[in-house]
Amino acid sequence: MSFLPDDLKQVVVFQNATDDELQSILKNSITRSIEEGGFFFMQGNEANYLYILTSGQLKLMQSNVNGQQVNLRTIHPWQMFGALGAVREEATYPATAQALEDSSALAIESGFLRKMLKTSPHISFDLMTLMTSYIVEMQERYRELATERVEQRVANALIRLAGQTGVRSEKDAGIVLSFSRQDVAEMTGTTLYTVSRLLSEWERQGIIETGRERIKILKPHDLVRIADNLEK
């Protein structure tokens, strides 16, 4: 599939780039397609490429030596990921990028963008703005881990996902999320057992409906109340 400069303007980092810059980026990129469950890169690999997701969905996750995983971020079409090599030479990927469904991305050599950043301050500024937003989000998630009960953290995660990728159901106006219970556990720093227990209770209350690799939010306001620690 071929892309146009206007396609790249959907990427936050390139929203102020010139057409010539966008054309140059496209000429120096290749398309990579990964099947569901496959990997664009692994934690610890050399960060030789940065990526722009063009279709599908993936998660960035970190693992410790015991194999325990934490879901750091879910990536959606026209978001950039794996860009550390563009700002630091000899960098390695701090996380693994795994496709949650069949996905494709533009791969751009980190060295190429690193050179472009030196002559394109507007792209550098927009990249810095993006990185800052990630830091703010991670600080918020750390605060949730340190101060909130697990049910609040899980409710907050579902609310965030609804705003990012939720699809409105035509049948009952519910908001459908294409995530498993394990995905939610990794996002919230808790166990699969705890997430399953909470989702089962919320399903009993009619707040959500669950299926295989799917969660449908039926009563978002009730989730907000749980997230805010408010009594019904």
Wavefront OBJ file of the C-alpha trace (Angstrom):
o trace
v 0.000 0.000 0.000
v 1.314 3.456 -0.872
v 0.840 6.489 1.353
v 0.636 10.221 0.727
v 2.182 13.105 2.698
v -1.253 13.997 4.072
v -1.469 10.512 5.595
v 1.613 11.231 7.689
v 0.090 14.466 8.975
v -2.146 12.255 11.111
v 0.996 11.486 13.136
v 1.338 14.008 15.972
v 5.092 14.345 15.466
v 4.677 15.194 11.762
v 1.630 17.474 11.954
v 3.752 20.571 11.230
v 6.179 18.960 8.791
v 6.464 20.319 5.257
v 5.395 18.322 2.218
v 9.045 17.934 1.199
v 9.916 16.545 4.623
v 6.978 14.141 4.506
v 7.919 12.979 1.015
v 11.460 12.345 2.221
v 10.171 10.339 5.181
v 7.994 8.197 2.900
v 10.907 7.577 0.515
v 13.024 6.391 3.435
v 10.444 4.049 4.959
v 9.353 0.468 4.347
v 6.151 -1.326 5.271
v 6.221 -4.158 7.787
v 3.219 -6.422 8.392
v 2.929 -8.597 11.498
v 0.294 -11.229 12.220
v -1.664 -11.229 15.478
v 0.600 -12.290 18.318
v 3.792 -11.471 16.413
v 6.388 -8.852 17.310
v 7.687 -5.704 15.644
v 10.632 -5.752 18.037
v 11.677 -7.212 21.364
v 12.792 -5.505 24.547
v 16.571 -5.107 24.430
v 16.886 -5.184 20.612
v 18.895 -2.399 18.990
v 16.530 0.484 18.200
v 17.468 0.722 14.529
v 13.951 1.643 13.371
v 11.041 3.692 14.608
v 7.541 2.811 13.505
v 4.230 4.396 12.575
v 1.297 2.029 12.910
v -0.917 2.232 9.813
v -3.420 -0.532 10.598
v -4.240 -2.874 13.442
v -3.379 -2.502 17.107
v -0.418 -3.423 19.293
v 0.802 -3.217 22.861
v 4.120 -2.075 24.281
v 5.081 -4.213 27.255
v 8.030 -4.729 29.560
v 9.036 -8.025 31.161
v 11.229 -8.817 34.143
v 13.602 -11.768 34.520
v 10.743 -13.880 35.881
v 8.635 -13.303 32.788
v 6.088 -11.038 34.478
v 4.720 -8.482 32.037
v 3.406 -4.944 32.332
v 1.435 -3.330 29.505
v 2.880 0.173 29.160
v 0.792 1.475 26.292
v -1.610 0.416 23.559
v -0.763 1.779 20.098
v -3.412 2.654 17.525
v -3.206 3.605 13.812
v -1.093 6.668 13.004
v 0.701 6.627 16.328
v 4.488 6.487 16.479
v 6.324 3.915 18.583
v 9.877 2.709 19.121
v 11.368 6.171 18.530
v 14.122 6.105 21.170
v 16.803 5.448 18.552
v 15.899 8.707 16.807
v 16.976 10.739 19.824
v 19.790 8.582 21.196
v 22.457 6.725 19.277
v 23.056 3.054 20.104
v 19.748 2.910 21.996
v 17.885 -0.324 22.622
v 14.124 -0.755 22.754
v 12.969 -0.477 26.378
v 9.838 -2.518 25.633
v 8.461 -5.237 23.352
v 5.922 -4.344 20.640
v 3.403 -7.162 20.123
v 0.529 -7.091 17.627
v -2.902 -7.524 19.220
v -4.334 -8.178 15.753
v -2.937 -8.363 12.223
v -1.060 -5.056 11.935
v 1.068 -3.031 9.523
v 3.466 -0.165 10.138
v 5.866 2.111 8.324
v 9.420 1.460 9.502
v 11.809 4.424 9.346
v 15.532 4.180 10.026
v 16.295 5.831 13.355
v 19.477 7.405 11.959
v 17.550 9.050 9.126
v 15.071 10.748 11.469
v 17.869 11.672 13.877
v 19.529 13.663 11.073
v 16.215 15.276 10.117
v 15.619 16.429 13.702
v 18.815 18.503 13.531
v 17.449 20.609 10.663
v 13.715 20.522 11.462
v 13.125 22.128 14.873
v 9.336 21.929 14.476
v 9.536 18.130 14.258
v 11.893 18.075 17.257
v 9.447 20.206 19.254
v 6.470 18.013 18.352
v 8.448 14.887 19.294
v 9.332 16.487 22.625
v 5.658 17.354 23.180
v 4.683 13.739 22.502
v 7.332 12.412 24.894
v 6.141 14.859 27.557
v 2.559 13.610 27.227
v 3.822 10.044 27.735
v 5.675 11.093 30.881
v 2.554 12.784 32.267
v 0.478 9.676 31.540
v 3.027 7.389 33.221
v 3.082 9.665 36.268
v -0.704 9.422 36.435
v -0.581 5.644 36.210
v 2.077 5.523 38.930
v -0.141 7.660 41.159
v -3.009 5.246 40.549
v -0.815 2.285 41.505
v 0.371 4.023 44.676
v -2.903 5.545 45.900
v -5.933 3.795 44.388
v -7.653 0.529 45.159
v -7.430 -2.113 42.442
v -11.065 -1.693 41.392
v -10.428 2.010 40.787
v -7.356 1.223 38.673
v -9.240 -1.316 36.548
v -12.186 1.062 36.086
v -9.806 3.886 35.083
v -8.075 1.602 32.565
v -11.398 0.672 30.932
v -12.425 4.327 30.778
v -9.114 5.277 29.116
v -9.440 2.461 26.590
v -13.028 3.459 25.815
v -11.845 6.953 24.932
v -8.917 5.707 22.843
v -10.287 2.717 20.926
v -13.849 2.055 22.041
v -16.327 1.207 19.277
v -19.983 2.064 19.772
v -22.217 -0.970 19.476
v -25.202 -0.448 17.154
v -27.207 -3.063 19.039
v -27.297 -1.595 22.545
v -25.160 1.588 22.509
v -22.497 -0.178 24.535
v -18.795 0.604 24.043
v -16.837 -2.402 22.791
v -13.161 -2.866 23.705
v -11.035 -5.491 21.955
v -8.969 -6.447 24.996
v -8.658 -9.586 27.069
v -8.703 -9.856 30.856
v -4.975 -10.577 30.732
v -4.414 -7.320 28.815
v -6.285 -5.381 31.510
v -4.303 -7.128 34.261
v -1.024 -6.105 32.603
v -2.216 -2.506 32.245
v -3.173 -2.159 35.889
v -0.371 -4.010 37.652
v -2.609 -6.681 39.112
v -3.356 -10.357 38.575
v -5.565 -12.099 36.055
v -7.518 -13.597 38.958
v -8.288 -10.166 40.445
v -9.344 -8.696 37.095
v -11.548 -11.723 36.359
v -13.195 -11.409 39.772
v -13.900 -7.699 39.303
v -15.193 -8.033 35.735
v -17.438 -10.934 36.737
v -18.924 -8.838 39.552
v -19.431 -5.837 37.272
v -21.033 -8.102 34.688
v -23.415 -9.388 37.365
v -24.332 -5.763 38.110
v -24.959 -5.076 34.408
v -22.125 -2.541 34.123
v -20.198 -4.508 31.506
v -20.502 -7.602 29.331
v -17.505 -9.805 28.581
v -16.621 -12.211 25.802
v -13.516 -13.755 24.298
v -10.912 -11.001 23.867
v -13.720 -8.454 24.301
v -15.225 -6.224 26.982
v -18.392 -4.204 26.352
v -19.117 -1.258 28.639
v -22.874 -0.934 29.140
v -22.975 1.642 31.954
v -19.964 3.968 31.615
v -21.238 6.323 34.319
v -21.132 3.485 36.846
v -17.509 2.816 35.870
v -16.704 6.505 36.417
v -18.246 6.305 39.886
v -16.093 3.289 40.716
v -12.994 5.059 39.371
v -13.792 8.136 41.480
v -14.494 5.960 44.552
v -18.063 7.223 44.831
v -20.877 5.279 46.400
v -23.883 4.476 44.238
l 1 2 3 4 5 6 7 8 9 10 11 12 13 14 15 16 17 18 19 20 21 22 23 24 25 26 27 28 29 30 31 32 33 34 35 36 37 38 39 40 41 42 43 44 45 46 47 48 49 50 51 52 53 54 55 56 57 58 59 60 61 62 63 64 65 66 67 68 69 70 71 72 73 74 75 76 77 78 79 80 81 82 83 84 85 86 87 88 89 90 91 92 93 94 95 96 97 98 99 100 101 102 103 104 105 106 107 108 109 110 111 112 113 114 115 116 117 118 119 120 121 122 123 124 125 126 127 128 129 130 131 132 133 134 135 136 137 138 139 140 141 142 143 144 145 146 147 148 149 150 151 152 153 154 155 156 157 158 159 160 161 162 163 164 165 166 167 168 169 170 171 172 173 174 175 176 177 178 179 180 181 182 183 184 185 186 187 188 189 190 191 192 193 194 195 196 197 198 199 200 201 202 203 204 205 206 207 208 209 210 211 212 213 214 215 216 217 218 219 220 221 222 223 224 225 226 227 228 229 230 231 232
